[in-house]
Amino acid sequence: MRIPTLRRKTVLASGLAGAAAAMAGCSPDSDDDGTVDRREQNIDGREAYVEDQLASMSLEDKVGQLFMVYVNGSAADTDDPDHVAANQDHLGVDNGAELIERYRPGGVIYFGWAGNVDEPEQIARLSNGLIEAAGDAVPPLIATDQEYGVVTRIGEPVTQFPGAMPLGATGDAEAAENAARIAGAELRAMGLSQNFAPDADVNVNPANPVIGVRSFSSDPELAAELTAAQVRGYSSGGVAACAKHFPGHGDTDVDSHVGLPSITHTEREWTRIDAPPFEAAIEAGADMIMSAHIQFPALDDSLKPATLSEPILTGLLRERLGFTGVVVTDSLEMEGVRSEYGDERVPVMALQAGADLLLMPPDFGLARQAVLDAVESGELTEERLDASVERLLDLKYRLGLIEEGGVDSEGVLETVGTDEHREAAADIGDRAITLLRNDGTLPVPAEGLNVLVTGWGENTTAVIADSLGELGASADAMPTGDEPDSAAIGNAAAAAEGRDLVVVATFNVGADSPQTELVRSLQATGVPVVAAAVGTPYDIARFTDVNAYLASYSYTDGSLSSLAKVIVGELEPSGSLPVDIPAGDDPDSVLFELGSGDGF
């Protein structure tokens, strides 16, 4: 493993000192303008609520609080036959309202594939229905994975930020905090109180199949700075932030959704590379930290996944780093945690390890009963459950869920997708564009310009072509697919003949990707070729002699529009590479160092 380049000398926080400042994952007492964070008010009332509520809860209610599940449907009381059937199969209930009333889960997570997120007013009504179903009992956390960029659950008209690595390319902590504040405010307006963001992983492995642009940087310090900024931003926006995936998922070559990765860092390397963003998140007041389904032998030689590791979740996260907020597992549907243990054992083992909230068990009824049985047998004590429930109750009180109730579903668009918010997202997209190679091809004035836009992504190529057209060029889109075959490559090369410029969008080009042959064939036409990496920026290692190379780190419409503006000179590229790019034929040598990036 090659140690990543550092932007400047990394200074690690002590962890324990950070914990004292963080105090249970809470935010600072006041903002810069002197206003007091509402979540830090009325400490006596919060403690009294937690104590009284815990004393009144049955064992079944406590166990319910330990789970966050998904439920199908666009309304809490849905009677859609397909959604009812899916809910019965997965949860044993017809809909979300019945789930809340019967099992009192700690939270519900929204997904598009579950039919939860059609449009903002509907999302707000769904949230209100779930909260109303709780009645006088403990309301659920309502969450989603809205990292932005490649992990976006709620689309337009919600403001679409480019994602983490584009923020890394700006190097601007203030912009990162503002983006999270806006994102948090929009989520809260739709009734959500929890976001599984930011990603605190340090992406030091270009072949990482699951993190990549979800990470801010390969520089631990930059990743720490932006992680902390986003934690503060989400807090001020009104939602609980969650730093993930502890103890660090940035140097894997296996996707934990489909397998069990193993991290080979030494403990010293973990302290230097992986730990800083999590330490920074704790100091900034992260409400939650999510565990990773990864083996980390230097931290636990039992080779249990971190989610099931007491040395990692309790010994390292709780005791060494001093985190006293909520520890949530990554999805328990993922193979990384299921590969060695049965679905009835994983929830019990995660609680024994130190987790508080169990996310998305594949069989909720089985998981719930397993925890109840473990308490009855003495494998888990009720006191152990109480410690987790206390943390969850405390968080819900601090978020205002106990007193505030639902949201204004009719006025949600007064907050969501406003012009001001969209301008903030567009500014990040503009400032992230990074120019790594240019033989003088760029910029190309738009007037009279005849362009072929080809490569990865139907929407990507179409948006770039449309954006160039709006700027005055004549541009045609010809997508070639994720894995272009010889026919698609030949057609693109033929279409390039006679053009003034070819723009080829590339996405996460691996060593054997046919996207490399596409770029080579386009270069052979003699027409100037601009390669635009809309995923990770490492693609240039496969075609170092392309005429010009731009990285947007994102295929959101806003980022693609920014690319078009740079190509025709309407925008000066100002992004700086937030990762090292190794040479394609020698991974131990650096082709472009962190911080690289040119203007015209």
N, C-alpha and C positions, 0 to 999 in steps of 0.2 A: 504493500500500500504506500502510495506517495503522499507525504504530508502536504496538506493544502497550503498554498501561498496565503500569507496574512496581509491584509490591507495596511495594518500597522500593528504594533505590539499589542497582543491580547492581554487584558488585565482581567483576571477572573475574580468574581465576587466570592465571598467566603461561604456562601450558602447558608450557614447558620445565622450569620449576621443579617443576611437578606431575609431569612425567615422571621427574625424578630421584627424587622421593618414591615414585612408583609402582613403578619398577624392574621392567620387563617385565610390567606388568599384574598384579603380585603384590599380595596383601593385606598390610596392616600386620603387623609382626612379632608383635604381641601384642594381645589384646582388652583391654577396659577392666578385666576381672577379673584380668588378669595372665597368662591362659593363652596359650600360644604357638599361633598358627595352624599346624596340622599341615602345611599346604602350603608353609611357609617353613622347615621343618626339613630337615636333611641336605642342604645345598646341594652339598657335595662329591659325595655319592652321586648326586644328580640330574644334575650335570654329567658325571659318569663314565658314567652310564646313557645319556644323550643321545649322547655321543661314541661309545661302543661300539656302540650300536644303529645309529646313522647309518652307521658304517663297515661294518657287516655287511649292510646293506640293498642289494638290487639296485635298478636304475633303475626297474623295474616296481613294486617295493614302495614306493619313494619316491613315484612318481606316484599310486599307490593312496591314499596318505595324504593327498593333496591334495583328495580328494573326500568329500563327505557326501551320501548318497543315501537314498531311502526304499525299503523292501522290503515287499511284501504278505505278510500272514499274521499269525496270533496266536501262532505258535510258530516258533522258529528253523529247525526242520526240517519245516515244514508240507508236507503232501502234498495239501492241498486243491486240487482241479483248477482252480478259478477263480483261486486265488492263484498256483499254479504257472504257469498260462498268462500271467497278468499279469507275473510276474517274468521269464519267458522273453522276453516282448515288450520289456520295459523294460531288463532287466539281462543277459539271456542266461544266467540261472541259474534253478534251481527254487525256491530259498528263501534265507533270510538266512544260514544256516550255510554254504551253498555259496558265497555271495557273499564272505563273510569269508575262507574258506579259499582261494579262487581269486584274489581281487583285492586283499585287504588294504585296504579303504577306511578313510579316516581317521575316518569316523563314519557313523551311521545315525540318521535322524530319524523319529519316530513320528507317525502320523496315524490318526484314527478311520476315515477313508474307505479306508485301506489295511488295515484289520482288525487294527491293532496294539494297541488300547487298550480291551479289553472290561471288565476289572476289575483291581484292584491286584495280586492274586496272579498272575494271568495275565501282566500286564505284567512283573512281577519274573522270572517263568520265561522269558519271551521275552528279557529282558535277559541273564539268566544263560546262555541258549543261545547268544546272539551272542558273549558274552565267552568262553565255553568253546570256540567254534569257532576263535577266534584262537590257541588253544594257547599255544605259547611265543613267538609273534610279538606285535606291538604290538596291544593291544586297541583296539577302536573307542570313540570318544566316542559316547554314546547321548543323543540330544537330542529336544526337542520345542519347540513354540511354546506356552507356557503363560503368556501375559500376564495371563490372567483377564479377566472381563468378556466383551467381544465376541470375543476371541481366546482360546478355551479348547479345548484338544485332549482333555483327560482330565476327565471329569465325575465325578459322585458315584460312590463315597463319598469321593473326594479332596475336601479342603476347597475350597470355592468362594469365592474372594475377589471383591469387586465389580469390580476393575480399577483402572486408573491414575487416571482423572479423579476417581472418588470419593475416592481418597486425596488428590488435590489439593484437594478440597473440605474435607477435614479439616485440611489444612495441617500435618499431624503427621508429621515425619520419623521419629520413633521408631516410630509405627505402621507406616509404610512399610517400615522395616527389619525389624520383627518379622514382617510379612506375608511378606516375601521369605525370611526365615530359615525360617519354617514351610513355605513352598512348596518351598524347596530341600531341606529335610529329608524331605518327603514324596516328592519326585521321586527323591532319592537312595535312599530305602527301596525304590523300585520299580526300581532299577538304572540310573536316568538320571544322567548326569554333566554335562549341559549344558542350559541353558534359554535360548532366544532372547528374553530380557527383561533389563532393562526397556526400554520405548520412551522414547528421549531426545529425541523431536521436540517442538518448541514449537509448539503448534497455534494459529497466529495467523490462520488462514483458516477462518471458519465454514463455508465451502462445501467444505472438504477432504473428499474422498469416501473416503479410505482411512485416515486417522489419527483425527481426532475424539477420542472418549473414550479412545483408546489413549494419548493424551498426558496428562501430569499437569496441564498448565496452558498458558496463553498468556503467562505471566510467566516469562522466562528464568531468573530467580533461583529461583523456586519449583520449576520443572522441574528445575533443576540440583540443588537440595537433596534432592529426593525421588529423583532418579536415583541420586545418590551413596549415599543411604540403602539403596536396594534392591540396589545392587551389593554393599555390605557385607553385607546380609542374605543374599543368595544364597551369598556366599562362606562365611559362617559356617554356612549350612545344608548345605554340602558340594557345591555344584554351581558350574560356571563360569557367570558372568553375561555377557551380551552386550548392550551398549548399541547401539541402532539408531535411525534409519537415517542414517548419516553421508553427507554433511555436514549433513543436516537436511531432513526431509520435511514440515515443518509448515505450509508456505505453498504448497500445490499445490491445483489444482482438477481434476487428472487423476489417476486411479488407475494407479499404475505396473504393476499386474497386467495392464492392458489397453492402456496407452499409455505414452508417454515424457513425463513432466512436465518443465516448465522453471521454475526458481526465478529470480525477477527481483531478489532482494536484491543490493545492492552488497556489496563485500567488508567495508565498515565495518558494514553492517547484519548481515551474517553473524556478524561478531565479536561484535556486541552481542546478537543475537537467538538465532541457531542454535548458536553454539559453546559457551556456558556449560555445558549439560548434558553435553556430551562431554568438556570439560575436567574437570568434576567427576567424571565416571565414571573417567577416567584416574587422577586423584588418589586416588580411592577404591579403585583396584586392579582395574578391569574386565579380565577375562581375554580378552574378545573385543570387537570393534566390527564391526558389520555395515554394509556399504556400501549406498547407495541407488541405484536405477536412475533417476536424475534428472539432467537437465542443469542446470548451475549456471554460466552464462556468466561471471560475475564471478570465478569461481575457476578456470575452464578454458574459454577462448574457443574451443577446438576443438569444443565441444558434444558431446563424448563423454559417455555416462552416467558418473556418478561411479564406478561399479563398474569401468569400463574406463579411468579417468583417472589417469595417473601424477602429474600436478600435484596432484590431490586426495588420492589414497591414499598416495602417497609424499611429495610435497612438503609437503602440508598436514598430514595425519594423522601420518605418521612423523616428518618433520623439524621442522615448526613446532610441533606439539603434543607431539611426543616419545613417541608411543605405540609400545611395543615388544612388545605382546602379539600375539594372533592376529587378523588381519583376515579376516573371512568375507564372502562375497558374499551378497546376498539371493538368493532362488531364481532360478536361471538359466532356469527355465521361464517367467518373467514376460515379457510383451511389451515392457516398458520397456527390457530389455537385448537383446532379439532383433529389435527393429524395424528396426535399421540394419545388423546384422551376422549372419552365419550361425552356426549352432550349433557348427560346428567351429572358428570363429575366436574366439568369446567366451571360452572357457576360457584360451586362450593370451594373449589381450589382457588378461584380468583378472590373470593372473600377472605379466605385464609391468608392469601398473599398480601392483602391490604387494600384491595379495590373496594369502592363504595357503591358504584353504579354500574350495573351489568347491561351492556348495550346489545340489543337485538339478538337474544338467544334464538337459535333456529326453531326450538320448540318451547314456547313460553310456558305452557302447562307443565311440561317435564321439568324445566329449569326451576320453576317456582316450587314444585313439589319436592324437588331434590333439596332445596334450601330448607324447607319446612322439616323434611325428614332428618337433615343433618342437625338441626336444632334439637329435635326430639331424641336423637341418638346421643347427643352430647358432642358430636364432631364440631359443631359450631355452637357457641353460647349466645344467648339472647343479648348479653352485654356486648358481645362483639357486633351484633347487628345494630344495637343502640348507638354505638359510636358512629357508624356510617349514616344512620338515619338522622342523628343530630347534625351532622355536617350538611346533609341535604335540606333539612328544615331551616337551618341557619341561612343557607344560600337563598332559599326561596323567600325568606323574610327580607333579607337584604335587597333582593331584587324588587321588592314591593308586590310580590304576587299574592300575599295574604290579604292585603287591604285594597289593592287597586282593581281587581277583577278584570273584566274584559276591556276591549279597545273599541274605538269608534270606527266601525267597518265602513261607514258612509264617507268618512273624511280621510281615509287612508292615503289617497292620492295627493293630499296636501303635503305629505312628507315623502312619499315614494316617487322616485324618478323625477324630481324637480330639475329645472334647468341648472340650478346651482350645483346640484349633485352630479349631473351629467357632465358639466364642465370640469369638475374635479377629476372625474374618471378619464375624460379626454386628455386632460393635461398630463396625467401620469403616462398614458399611452404615447403621447407625443415625446415626452422626455426620456422614455425608455429605449427608443429605437437606437440601436448600436451599429455603427459602421465599422466593420473589421477588415474589409479589403475594398480597394477602389483603384483601378488602373487609369482613372480619368473618365470612366464611362458616366459616372454620376456627378452632378445631377444632369438630367436631360429635360430641356424645356418641353412643356406639354403641347404647345401649339404645333400642329401638324404631325405629332408623334404617332406612329403606328405600332401598337404593342400587342404581343401575344402573352397572355397570362395563363400559365399551365402549372401542372404539378399536383400536389396533395390538396384534397378537399374541394368538394363542389361549392360549398358556401364560401370557402376561403378564396378560391380563384374568382368567383363571381363578384365578391365584395371588392377585391383589389381592382378588378377590371372596371366595375361601376365607379369606384372612387377615382380612378384615373380618368374615366370619361367625364366625371363632374369637374375635373380640373382642366379639361380641354383636350385631352388626348383621345385617340381612337383606339379602343382596347377590346379584344375578344378573349373570352374565357374558354379554356379547353382543359378540364380536369382529367387527370390520368389515373386516379384511384390511389388507394393506399399502397398497393404493390403493383406498379405498372408492368404489364407484360410487353412483349416485343412489338405487338401490334399498336398498343397505346403509345409506346415510345416512338415508333416510326411515324405515326400520325401526327404527334406533337412536333417532331423534327420537320416534317413536311409543311406543317402549318406555320412554322417559324420562317420559312424561306420568304425573302422579300420584305420582312419586317424591319423596323428600325431598332427594336429592342425586344428581348424576351425576359419576362419575369417568371421565375420558377419557384413556387412555394414548396419548401421541404419540411418534413416533420419527423424528428427523431430518427435520423438516418443511421442505421446500424452497419456493421461491417459488410454484411451480405445483402443489403437492401438494394432492390432494383432502382430505387430513386437515384442512386449514384450513376447508373447507366443512362437514365433519363437526362441528367445534367450533362454528362459527357456527350451524348448525342446532340443535344441542343448546342453545346459549344462547337461541335464539328460543323455546324451550319455556317459559321463565320459571323453570325449575328451576335452582337454583344448580349451577354447573359448576366442578369442580376439574380442571384439566389437569395431568397428571403426565408430564413428559418423561423417558422411560426410556432415551434415547440422549443425544445432545448437548443442552445446555441452551438452545440458540438458538431453539427453537420459539416461545417467547413473543413473538418479534418479529412473528409472523404473527397473533396474537390477543391484543393487549395489554390488552384490557378484560375478559378472562375473570375470573370471581369470585375464583378462587385458582389459583396456579401453583406447583407443586413440581417440583424436579429431583432425580432419583436417580442419573443418569448411568449407569444399569445396569439390566438386566432379569434379573439373577440372582434366584433365589427369595428370598434373604435381603434384597436391596434392596427388593423388592416388598413383603415383609412389613414392612420399616421404613416404607415409604410409608403402608401401612394404619395403622400405629400413630400416625403423625403426623396423619393425617386425623381420627382419633377422639380425639386428645389424649392418647394413652398415651405419646407421645414428643414432646419439644420439638424442633423443627427447629433444628439448630445448624451446618449446613454453610455455608460461604462460597463464593461463586462463584469458581472458579479461572480463569475466562476473562472477557474483555469480551464483552458481547452487543451487537452493533450494531443499529441500527434497521432494520426490514425495508425501509423505503422510502428509507433513506439510509445505506448501509454505512459512510460516513465519520463518522457520529455515533454516540455510545455511548448505548444504551438503559439498560443496567445495567453498571456498572463492576465490574471484578475486585474481589472482596472483599465484594460485596453479599450480603445474606442477613439475614432477619429471624426473630425468634422470635414466639410468639403475643402 
